[in-house]
Amino acid sequence: MKRAEPLTQIQSVEPSIGSPPLPPATSPEAKAPAEARSLLATAWMRIRRSKIALLSLCVVVAILLFAILAPVLSAISGNDPYTSNTSPEVLDDFQTPGLPLPGYMYPSAQHWLGVEPGLGRDLFARLAYGGQVSLTIALLSTVVSVVLGTVLGAAAGYFGGKTDAIISRIMDLFLAFPHLLLVLSLTPILQSRLRDTPLGEGSFLPTASLVIILGFFGWAYLARIVRGQVLSLREREFVEAARSFGASHLSILFRQIIPNVMGVVLVYATMLIPTNISAEAALSFLGVGVKDPTPSWGQMLNAAQSGNWYLSDPWFLAVPGIMLVITVLAFNLLGDAVRDALDPKSSR
């Protein structure tokens, strides 16, 4: 039997007529390098794909603009949050004294959301200025908690030893106390201490006291999360390389360690903002937060409850309540979207 001759060369494959030529192996079309994206760019790319995330982001931006532009919007409406109007043309003097008349109880061209019972102040102006106070307290207290939690948690995880033991015991101490009861008991004490300081002038006193209280007692949980992340990062190659080049501990901590845990910190911050908004509303509702005449959403709820106005004028209670629910829900949905964008495995 005659054996088949072995193949001595590979014949080239010619492209068929009409088909595009194959790109050479060295052309850029053959192998394009992957485009490098930052953490925020990658998160934004994933957020854009979710309709719920985009909707919640738009609502959050609209609420922030509503609070920032409160003076402009109040000037356009022709009302301010402090001027009272108790004339008989606005408030009832007979059946239910202090109750707004039907033309002023609900939205109208003159008062876009009506007026409040008792003093006849414009609800729209107080809602806008109240948003400034509530969001300012929530955002500043979140910044305080995030800075303390990130720095202390990173220090505990990086240095270890006695530093880790001391900071960890302080974390356990803060997490062991009932948060709401502690804040309720310490807020009046802090306000009395700040009354003779520059922070105690005018309406800054309740704002400063709530920022300090909420921020100081909100860092422990984040610190524990950051500590766990840093424990796995401190032995990584880039940290060892920084040590070999003679970098100091502070330089490694703030330039190598902390930037690599910012994803976790950002997710926690977006989830902490609605928590602090609710906490401010609860404290003001209970009478230890923002007090009249300074408006806040919690103070407006307190005013609707303290005079039992919600029975005869439920709209007065609904306006700040609905605004509070929308704000907290939008921030929570945005926080979930940011968490899923920075850690896609968490949504599976």
N, C-alpha and C positions, 0 to 999 in steps of 0.2 A: 504494500500500500504506500502510495506516495504521500510523504509528510507535507503539511502546509508550511510555506515559507514564513519565517517570523517577520513581523513588521519592523522595519528599520527606521522609519520616520513617521511622524504624525502629520497627516495632511491637514492643511489649514482649511477652516470652514469659512466659505465665502458667504456674506449676507445675501439673502434673496433679493431679487429685483424689486424695487419699490419700498423696501424696509430701510429705516434710518440706520446709518452706520453706527457700529458699536464704539462707545468712547474708549480711548486708550486708558490703560490702567493708571497712568500718571496724571490724567486730567482731573480738574477739580470736581467734575460731575461724577466721577467714579466713586469718590469717597470724600464727602464734604464733612469738615470737622463740626462737632456738636457745639452749638452756641451756649456759652456759659451764662447762667442767670444767677442773680443774687437771690437771697432768701425772700425778700419782699417782692421781687419781680415774679418769682415762682408762685408765691401765695396769691398775688393779684391775678395771675393767669388762671389759676384754679377758681378763684372767687368769681371771675367774669362768666364762668360756665354755669353758675348756679343762679337761677332766677330769684330764689328766696334770699340768697346772700346779697344780690344787687338791690333788691327791694328794701331789705333791712338797712343796707348802707345808705340808700337814698333817704329813708326815713330818719336815720340818725343825723345825716347832714342837714336835713330840713329842720330838725329840732334844735340843733346847734345854732343854725342861722337865726331861727326864731328867737332864741335866747340872746344871741349877740346883738341882734338888731332891735332889741326891745325898746330903746329910746326912740329909734326912727319910727317903728310901728306905732308906738303910743302917740307920737306927734302927729302921724297921719290920721289916726283915729280921733284925735282931738281931746284925749283924756290922759290922765296920769294915775299912777296907782295909789296916791295918797290923799287926793282931794275927796272930801266927803260931800254928800248931797242928801240931806235929810228933809228936804222940803216936802209938803203934802202932795205936790205934783209928781213926786218920785216914789215916796214910801207911804204905806197905808198908816193912817192915824187912828183908825176906828176898830175894825174887826180883828186884825192881827197887827198891832203896832210894830213898825219896822220892816214889815214884809213889802218887797217891791210891788208896785202896781203892775197889772198885766203887761202894759206897754214897756216896762223896764225890767221885768223879771227874765225875759228871754231875749235872744239876739235881735237887734234892731239896727237901723242905719246910724243912730247916734251912739249906741253902745253895742259893739259887735258881739259881745257875749252876755249882755245884760249887766245888771249891777248886783252887788252883794247885799243881803239883808242887814238891817241895823244901821250901817253907816252910808250905804248907797255908793260905795266906791266902784269904779269900773272893773269888771271881771277880766276883760281882755288884757288891760294894762297890768293888772296884778298877776295874771297867768304868765305873761311874758317876762316881767321882772322876777317873778318867782322861779321861772326856769333858769334865769341867770344865777340866782342864789343856790338852787338845788344842784345844778350841774357843776357850778364852781366848787362846791363842797365835795361832790362825788369825785371830780377829776383830781383836785388837789390832794384829797385823802388817798386816792389810788396811787398818785405819784409818790407820796410819803411811804406807803406800804411797799410799793415795788422797789424803791431805792433801798429801804432798810432790809427787806427780805432778800433781795439779790446780793447785796454786799455781805450781809451776815451769813447767808447760806453758802455763798461761794467761799468765804473765809473759813467756815467750819469744815467744808469738804476738802479744801486745798491744804490747810495747815495740819488738820487732824490733831491728835494728841489732846492736850489740856484745852486748847482753843476749841476743838470740836466738842469736848465734853461740856464745857461751860455754856457755849452757845446752844447746844442741844438741850441742856436742862432748862435754859431760859425759854426755848421754844415749847417744851413740854409744859412749863408753868403757864405760859400765855394760852396754850390750847386747852388747859385743864379748867380755866375759869369760865363760868357762863358769860358769854360775850355781852348779851343785851343787858343783864343785870349790872355788870361791871360798868358799862358805858352810862347807864342810867344813874348810877350812884356817883360816878366821877365827873360827869359833865357839869353839874351845878358847882362843884368844888373848884374845878378848873376855871369856870367863868368868873367866880368870885376872885380868884387869884389874878386873872388877866385884866380885871376891871381898872386897875391903876397903872396899866402899861399902855404903850401905844396901840397894841392890838385890841384894847378894850374901848376904844373911842367909837362912838356911834354904832353903826350896824356891823362893825367888824368883829365885835365880841362873840356873838353866836357862831359866825362863820369860822373864825379862827379856832374856837374851842372844839367845834365838831371836826374840823380838819385834823387837829392834833389828836383828838380821841380816836376817831375812826382810822386814821393813818397809823397811829402807834399800836393799836391792837389788831391790825389786819395783816401784819407782815409774817407772822410765825408759820402759817401754812405754806406760803411761797418759799420761805427759807428752807423748809424741810424738802420741798421738791427740788430746789436748786442744789442743795447739799447732795442729794442722791445723784444728780447729774454730774456734779463736779467730781465725786468719788471715782467715776468711771473715766473722766477726762484727764485727771492729773497725771496719769501714767501713760498718756498717749505720746506718740512720737514727736508731734510738734511741740509739746511741752518739754520733753527731754532735749529737743534741739535748742529751744530757748534757754534752758539751763546751761547747756554746753557752751553757748555763746556769751555766758556771763550775765544774763538778764536777771534783774532783781525779782524778789517775790511779788512786790506790788506791780511791777511791769507785767509779769506773767499772769497775775490775777486779773488785771484790768484790760490787758491787751490780747491775751490768749484764751483765758478761761471764760470770762463773762461774755464776750461776744459769741461764744459757741453755745450759750444757754439762752440767748435772747429770744429764740423761738418759743421756748416754754414760758419765758417771762411775758412775752407779748400776748400769748393765749390767756395766761392768768389775769393780766391787766384788763383785757376786754371782758372777762367774766366778772371781775371785781367791781367794775364801774356800776352796773345795774344793782349789785348788792349794796353799794354805798348810797345809791340813789334811794333805794328802799329803806336803808337804815336812817338816812336823814329825814325822810318822810315819817318814819315811825317815831323818831325822837321828837320831831316838831309836833306830831300829832299828840304825843304824850305830854307835851308841855315843857320839855327840857332842851329843846333845840331852838330854832328860829322863832322869835316872838313878834307879835303885832307891835308896830305897824310894818315891820320888814316883811315883805311877801316871800313865801316859798310854797311849794305844792303841799308839803306836810302841814304848814301853818294854816293854809286855806282849808284843809280837811279838818284841822282842829277847830277852826272857827265855825264850820258847818255843824260840827258835833257838839261843841260846848254850849251853843245857844239853842240846840234842838231845831235848828233851821232846816235840817234835812227832812223833817216831817212835813213842813208846809212849803218848802222850796227845795225839792230834790235836785233841781238843776244846779244849785249852788254847790252841792256835793259832787255831782256828776262831772262838772267841768275839770277840776283838778284830778279827780279820780281816773277819768278816762285818759287824760294826758299822762298821768303817772304810769298807767298800764301800758299804753302805747310805747312810751319811752323805754321802760324796763324790758318789754317784749322785743323791741327792735335791737337793743343792745345785747340781749341774750342770743337772739338769732345770729347777729353779727359775730358774737363770740364763738358760737358753734361753727360758723363758716370759716373763721380764722383758724380754729383748731383743726378742722378737716383739711384746710389748705396747707397748713404747715406740717400736718401728720396725717396723710391720707389713710394709713392703716387703722387709725382710730375709728373711722366711720364704717369699717367692715365688721 
